[in-house]
Structure formats: structure tokens, C-alpha cells
């Protein structure tokens, strides 16, 4: 773990904050470039990016605060704004970003699913980089294990669940990118990404040991949300195929 990165004598920055920031900047720039390559308005891409970032940030933070650690934040309300220490639920960010994007496209009368497909590679890249930030920060850690690739973290050898998730996402991104010309229906790339992403999330969640709030029917919130989103993505894919 490298929670702090020294830059100058006596001055360091949060590795989590720095890595997340780099991931967001690179992903947004890629999204804008892809939008321009498909002759979409640059200003719309920028406005949509900002809207989605705000919605995703709020959704990811709120779900962590209200579900995973409500007692901690009740006793220390100031910690709510200390976002540089981590504390986000990615799937909460997906939901928040999705709602923000839908509202934006509705107001601007833009084709939501078309924009979602343009954004999919950037979304995948930002998640892959984000999990590297989790690894450096030491959050989202795995269960104790004796596998050869175990990482010593939090007083024991553990599954590097953050690296599992990052590796899965980079592979998924590569596959989606290689197949990008084969997605003929709007929304197909996004829903395919969401489906496969959630499968990887379930695998990672099964190996995690960090506190994630109380269980839902014996599983974590991440697994429960992944199952729901998988079902929704599958429905969208099937419906799209039947209409084409």
C-alpha cells in the first residue's frame, strides 16, 4: 500500500486522490475525442461529462455513507467531506451518473443510448484505473489467503481484489474496443459492458473482506446491485435484438 506519495520534502499527496484524478482526466479527454470523431458537438460532450461526473460522485459517496459506514459518519460528520481518504461505492456512482445522464439528455433532447455507447470505453478505463487507486490506498481489500500471488495488506496475506477488478476491466475494455465496429444498435456496447462488468464485480465481491454494510439476503450490496444491473442489461440487450 502507498496511501501517500511524497512529492517534496514534507509534502505528499493522497495516492487515491491523485490516481483517481488522473483516471478521470484521461477518461474524459478520451470521451470528448471519441465524441468529436463521431461528429458530435464538443460542447455537449463537455457538458455531459461534467454532469455525469457530478452525478456519479454524489451517488458513489452517498451510497458509501448511508449504507457502508453510517455510524462512522454519524460520529464524525466532518469525514463526509474528506473524500481524499476514499469511501465510494462504484455501483452507486454508476446509478448516479446514469440518472444524471438521462436527465441531461432529456433536457437537451439528445439520444441517450448513442451517447452511452460513446462513453462506454471511457467508463471502463476510469474504473480500471480507479481500482488501482483502491489498491494503493489499501481499501476494498480481500480475504486472507495462501495463494502464491497474495499481497500482504492489513496484517495478513490477502487476495488482491483491487487488482483482480482492474485486470478484469482492462481485459473487458480491450475486448469491447476490438468489437466496437460490431455493435450496430445504440446501447448495445454499454449494456454489454455493464453485463460483463457486473460479472467481474460479483467475483471480486466474493473475495473481499472489508466492511461493506449489512447484507441483503446473505450477500453484499455490491453483489445484490450487480445482479439487478445484470438483469436490466440483459433485458436491454434482448429487447434491442428483438427490435432490430
Secondary structure, DSSP 8 states (H G I E B T S, - for coil): --SEEEEETTEEEEHHHHHHHHHHHHHHHHHHHHHHHTT--HHHHHHHHHHHHHHHHHHHHHHIIIIISHHHHHH-GGGGG-GGG----HHHHHHHHHHHHHHHHHHHT--HHHHHHHHHHHHHHHHHHHHHHHHHHT-S-B-B---TT-EE-SSSEE--HHHHHHHHHHHHHHHHHHTGGG--STTHHHHHHHHHHHHHHHHHHHHB-S---S-BTTB-HHHHHHHHHHHHHHHHHHHHHHH-
